[in-house]
């Protein structure tokens, strides 16, 4: 009778899946960190409310729309990075550039 516990065996597939999940989590965390570094959750809520209420001027509204597009681009980049463990989520070149004026606008809210 063997005393080897095969339930603790880690296969190459299981190890690869665990590494892929770890990479995906790291990418999602980095994406969230980068977005929240510009506009935290409260700033996003307040900006959305100001836009809905019509209290942003034309320039602010244009920057707000560019910010929404940037967040969509960030999410798309996140999906692409998450599926490729060879790419570094910490590298600035992997993420879309921040639109001019977005950080300043978010800082007002």
PyMOL commands that set and color helices and strands:
alter all, ss='L'
color gray80, all
select helices_A, chain A and resi 6-8+12-38+41-53+58-82+92-94+102-107
alter helices_A, ss='H'
color red, helices_A
deselect
rebuild
show_as cartoon
